[in-house]
Amino acid sequence: MIALKGVYKTARKDGSIYYRTSITYKNKHISLGSFEEVNHASQAYLDAYDILFNNKYKYDNFPKSLALSFEKWIVLLNYRDNGYYIKNPIYMHKFYFSYFIKMGLELEFDVDDLFYYSKHKIFKREGYFFVNDYGIQTNILSRYGIKNFAVEGKDFYFKDNNPHNMRYHNIVIVNKYYGVEKIETDSLNRFVTKIHILGNYTVGKYASEIKAAVAYNKIADYVQEHNLSAKNFPRNYIEDEILYAELYTKIKIPSKILQLKNRQTHLTGNIV
């Protein structure tokens, strides 16, 4: 067989043959992928050559006839146009960058996130985007302070109604604390604290979002201390420790929560 430039014949452990393709551009050796057929492997090299050396194609016009994968196509075009080789399917723009999950699915991010996403691959499952961070699947919305339980349109929203625009200015967080929901009453903002203990309990309404968050923590502490629920309640983090202690001391536990303890004590006392 005539040697094909950039194509290398390789054998698997079981003896079956496949072909690896690579190309060198600006002194960088770039793997283009593995192929079962030698003609596909050779075509991938020719496609990459056209992109890198003949300045052919643009990132937003992918020809499906190419032997290259869409992901590799984006990687090569970004390297050619912007001078940065990034293994993930990222294309850089002047003030932001695009991350392509697949053809036709493009997420936009601020340049501040470029280093992170150049090292973390984004996956999509059941409508959620996530990365594997130290072996843990992490929703990418958590980078904005959005909790896993958050509901779009209620707890946060996108200014331009585009859920694929992940730039910081486009994401507005309405409810950022566990158990706290922002509501409007008589043109005033109020924050309602709720907790789920064998049903939803309203702890109270507060003028301050931080106070509402502290109230949730205090009730969660009380529930855990008296074994009123087997649920492991997360806690809200408040940076100002002095303010936290002051609010925590002043907040009163509602009688309906206190009655849960009395009810449990009564039931326990009747066990024979």
N, C-alpha and C positions, 0 to 999 in steps of 0.2 A: 504493500500500500504506500502511495506517495505521502510523504510527511506533510502535514497541514500546519501552517503557522499558528502558534498559540494553542494547539491541541495536543493533549498528552493521553496516551492509552494507559489505562489502569485496571488492575484486577482486584476483585473483592476476595474475601477469604474463601468463599465457595468456588472461586475460579471464574466467575462470570466477569465479563468485560464491560467497562464503561469509560467515558472520556471526560477529562477535566480540561477546562479552557481558561486561559488567563491572557492578560495583556499588560504591557508596561507603558506608563504615561507619566511624563515629568519625573522620571527615575523611580516611580512607584509601581511595584508589581501588584496587579489587581486580579483577584480571582473572579471569573465570570460565571462559575457554576459547573455542575456535573450533568452529563447528558448520556442517554442510552445509545443514541445514534451518532455516528461520527459526523454526518452531514449537518446535524443540528449543532453540534459542538463547533464546527467550522463556521457556520453561519453566525453563531453568537460572537465569535471573534470579529467577523466582518462587520457586524452591526456595531460593536463597540468601537471599531476603528473608524467607522463613518461618524460616530458621535464625537470622538475625541480628536481625530486628526483632520477630518473633512468638515467639521463644524456643522454637521447635518442634524436636523431635528430640533424641536423645542420641548421643554419639559411638559407643557400642557397639551401636547398633541402626540399621544402614544400610538404608533401603528401596531395593530394586533398581529401583524404578519411577522414581527420580529421574533427571533429565537431567544433573545434576552428576556428575563423576567421583568415585570413592571418595576419591581423594587430595585433591581440592579440598574435599570434605565434611569430612574430618578437619581440614584447615587452617582452615576457617571456624569449626568448632565449638571448636577450641582458642582461636581469637581471641576468640570470643564468651565462652567460659567462663573463660579465664585472662588475657585482655587482651594477649596477645603474638601478633603476626602472624609466622608462620614459614612460609617457602615449601615446606619439606619436610613430609611427612605425619606430624607429631609432635603428640601430645596429652600435655599436662603433668599430672602428679599431684603430690601434696604432697611426696613424698620421691624420686620417680623420674619418668621420662617413657617413653611408648610411641612406638615408631617403627613405622609400618605399611608393610610391604613391599607388601602387597596385602590385600584383604579376607580375614580369617581367618588372616593371618600377621603377628603382632605381636611385636616385639622390645622388651625392657625394658632401660633403661639408667639409671645413676646421673645425677643432675643435673649432676655435674662434666663430663659429656660433651655437655651440651646445646648449647653454643656450637659445638663441632666438627660435630655432626650437623645443626645448623641450616644449616651451610654445605656439607656433604658428603652427597650422595645415596647411599643404600645400594642395591646391586643384588644379585641372587641368581643364581648359575649353578652347576649341578651340585652343589648342596648347600652351596655356600660363599657367604658374604656378603662383599661387598667394596665399596670406594669408589674413585673416581678421584682420586688425590692427585697434583697436579702432572703429570697425564697418565699416571701409573703406577697400575695396578690393585693395590690393597693390601687384603689380607685384614683384616677388622676385628679378628680375634683377635690381630693383631700389636700392637695397642694395649695388650694385657695381657702382652706379653713372650712370647707363644706363637709358636714358629717355624712356617714354612710346611710343614715336613715332619712336624709334630707329629700324633700320632694320639690322638683322643678316647678316654678310658678307659685309655690307657697313659701318655701324656705330660701330659695334663691331664684334668680332669673337672668336671662341674657338680654342686654339692652337692645340689641338689633334682632332679637328673636332667632338668631342663628346659633344652635347648640354646638356647632363645630368651630365657632370662633372662641378660642380659649384665651384670648388676650385679657390681661388683668382689668383693663378699663371696661371690658364688655360684660363682666360678671358682677352682679350685685347680690350680696348676701343679706337676706332679710332676717332670718333667724339663725344665729350662729352658736347658740348655747343649747345643751341638752335640756329637754323639757320646757323650753321657753318659746312662746309664739307671740309675734308682734300683731296687735290689732289696733284699729282706729275706733275711738268712741268720742262722739261730740267734737270731731276735728282734732282730738288729742291722741297721741300715741300711748298705748298701754301695753304692758307685757304680761301675758298670762303664763303662770307656771302650772304644769300638769305632771303627774306621775302615774305610772300604771302599776297598781297593786291589786290583783284580782279584779281588774276594771280600772277605768281612768278616774283619777281624783284631781280636782282643781285645787291647787294649794292656795292660790291667791292672784290678785292683779296688782301690778306695781308700775310706778311711773318710770322706774329705772330698770334698764335691761340687766345691768349687773346685779341689782338686788334680786331680781327674778331668778337669775342664775344661781346666786348664793342660796336662795330659798329652796331651789331644787336639791342642791347639795345637802342642805340641812335635813330635809325630809329623807333623802336617800340614806344619810348616816343613821337617822332614827330607825328607819325600816330595817337596815342591816343589823344595827345594834340589838334590836328586839326580835330578830328572826321572823319578821312579818312576811318576808318573801324570799324565795330561793334565787331570785333574779340577781344578777351582778350588775348593779346600776353604774354606768360611767359617771364621772364627776366633771364638772366644769372647772376650767383653770382660770383663775383671776390673778393677774400679775401683782396688783397692789395688795400685799399681805395685811397691812394695817386696816385698810378699808374693808377687806374681806372679813377680818375678825370682828370689826365693829358691826357690820351688817349681820353677820352670823349670830351674834349675841342678841341683837334686837328682834330678829325674826321669830315669830311665835309659830308653833306647830298647831295647825288647825285641829279643832276638836274631833272632826270626823276621822283624822289620822290617829289621834290618841285613842279613839274608841276601838280601832282595830286591835290595839294591844289588849284592851280590856276584854274584847270578844275572844281573842286567842287564849287569854288566861282562863276565861270561863270555860272554853271548850276543853282545854288541857286538864282543868280541874275535874271535869266530869268523866274523864277516861278511866275505866275500871281495868 
